[in-house]
Amino acid sequence: MLVSGPLVQAEQCPVNILLVDSRRLVRTGIERVLSDSGYMTVSGEASSCDEAIRLARKQQPHVVLVNLPGATVDVLDGVRKMHRQFPDIRVLVLSDESDLIIQERLLQAGVAGCISSFCTVEELYGALDAVLRGERYISDSLAQKLAERRLPGNAKTPFDQLTHRELQILLLVSEGKNTSAIARELCLTQKTVNGYRNRLLDKLRAKTEVELMHLAARHGLVRIVQFG
């Protein structure tokens, strides 16, 4: 699946990229940026990771470029599915630098790289070139923050102990979804979902889900929107 690099002309060996973004206007902008490179082309567009997986099965792109701000569960689950089904396709995720816990989970799930959504065009090209060479790309700011988390004396967040399923439930709860909605989305029984919700309260030593959300907000895992 790997191509020889940016010096190869597009007509000889184009780099096919599947672009994932829920916003059509943003997709158009990114597509133009990639086309300007002279060797990369957007061969397909998707508004969600599930749609991207269906397209990837048909198109077999070199890279899947994911930019889904706020859709953390969709990205986490979608990346895991993509990595299992298409191990040769490189996945590069554009994300908010403050989502450190999510980015760490994405790297554990097998993404080829994480890059800030505020990156320059040059850095985006560099990240794509790196993952196409089979390397893993992590933006400098994220790499530094991840390294600092592993230094002796730095306390881990309480969310490091959560399993993938528990983190899923927490993120869906933070989106305001009730037990029945979460059960439908994850194909679980309501009893099982309630069990996970109670386990989250116990693991994170929170008395209520409101307290749970404030704890998650303090660690940058979720954002509480304030009005007024």
DAKAQUI-V351214 format. One record per residue. N is the residue number from 1. SS is DSSP state (@ for helix, = for strand, . for the rest). NEAR is the number of other ideal C-beta (glycine too) atoms within 10 Angstrom. Layout:
N | SS | NEAR
N | SS | NEAR
This chain:
1 | . | 14
2 | . | 12
3 | . | 18
4 | . | 12
5 | . | 12
6 | . | 16
7 | . | 7
8 | . | 14
9 | . | 10
10 | @ | 13
11 | @ | 8
12 | @ | 9
13 | @ | 12
14 | . | 16
15 | = | 23
16 | = | 16
17 | = | 25
18 | = | 25
19 | = | 23
20 | = | 31
21 | . | 24
22 | . | 16
23 | . | 13
24 | @ | 10
25 | @ | 8
26 | @ | 14
27 | @ | 19
28 | @ | 14
29 | @ | 12
30 | @ | 21
31 | @ | 17
32 | @ | 10
33 | @ | 14
34 | @ | 22
35 | @ | 13
36 | . | 10
37 | . | 17
38 | . | 14
39 | . | 23
40 | = | 26
41 | = | 15
42 | = | 19
43 | = | 17
44 | = | 18
45 | = | 18
46 | = | 22
47 | . | 15
48 | . | 17
49 | @ | 25
50 | @ | 13
51 | @ | 16
52 | @ | 29
53 | @ | 18
54 | @ | 13
55 | @ | 18
56 | @ | 22
57 | @ | 10
58 | @ | 8
59 | @ | 15
60 | . | 14
61 | . | 23
62 | . | 22
63 | = | 25
64 | = | 28
65 | = | 27
66 | = | 27
67 | . | 20
68 | . | 21
69 | . | 15
70 | . | 13
71 | . | 20
72 | @ | 25
73 | @ | 22
74 | @ | 17
75 | @ | 27
76 | @ | 19
77 | @ | 18
78 | @ | 25
79 | @ | 23
80 | @ | 18
81 | @ | 16
82 | @ | 24
83 | @ | 15
84 | @ | 10
85 | @ | 11
86 | . | 17
87 | . | 10
88 | . | 8
89 | . | 19
90 | = | 28
91 | = | 27
92 | = | 22
93 | = | 25
94 | = | 22
95 | = | 23
96 | . | 16
97 | . | 17
98 | . | 13
99 | . | 23
100 | @ | 20
101 | @ | 20
102 | @ | 23
103 | @ | 24
104 | @ | 18
105 | @ | 21
106 | @ | 22
107 | @ | 18
108 | @ | 11
109 | . | 20
110 | . | 15
111 | . | 26
112 | . | 23
113 | = | 23
114 | = | 27
115 | = | 26
116 | = | 19
117 | . | 13
118 | . | 11
119 | . | 16
120 | . | 9
121 | @ | 12
122 | @ | 8
123 | @ | 15
124 | @ | 20
125 | @ | 18
126 | @ | 16
127 | @ | 24
128 | @ | 26
129 | @ | 18
130 | @ | 18
131 | @ | 22
132 | @ | 24
133 | . | 13
134 | . | 10
135 | . | 12
136 | . | 13
137 | = | 22
138 | = | 20
139 | . | 21
140 | @ | 9
141 | @ | 13
142 | @ | 21
143 | @ | 12
144 | @ | 11
145 | @ | 16
146 | @ | 15
147 | @ | 11
148 | @ | 10
149 | @ | 15
150 | . | 8
151 | . | 7
152 | . | 4
153 | . | 4
154 | . | 9
155 | . | 7
156 | . | 9
157 | . | 17
158 | @ | 16
159 | @ | 21
160 | @ | 12
161 | @ | 10
162 | . | 20
163 | . | 11
164 | @ | 13
165 | @ | 13
166 | @ | 17
167 | @ | 19
168 | @ | 20
169 | @ | 26
170 | @ | 26
171 | @ | 20
172 | @ | 21
173 | @ | 21
174 | @ | 19
175 | . | 15
176 | . | 8
177 | . | 17
178 | . | 11
179 | @ | 19
180 | @ | 10
181 | @ | 14
182 | @ | 23
183 | @ | 17
184 | @ | 12
185 | @ | 15
186 | @ | 17
187 | . | 7
188 | . | 18
189 | . | 11
190 | @ | 14
191 | @ | 9
192 | @ | 16
193 | @ | 23
194 | @ | 15
195 | @ | 13
196 | @ | 21
197 | @ | 19
198 | @ | 10
199 | @ | 15
200 | @ | 20
201 | @ | 15
202 | @ | 9
203 | @ | 15
204 | . | 17
205 | . | 10
206 | . | 17
207 | . | 8
208 | . | 9
209 | @ | 14
210 | @ | 9
211 | @ | 13
212 | @ | 20
213 | @ | 19
214 | @ | 13
215 | @ | 18
216 | @ | 24
217 | @ | 13
218 | @ | 12
219 | . | 13
220 | . | 16
221 | . | 23
222 | . | 22
223 | . | 14
224 | . | 10
225 | . | 4
226 | . | 5
227 | . | 3
228 | . | 2
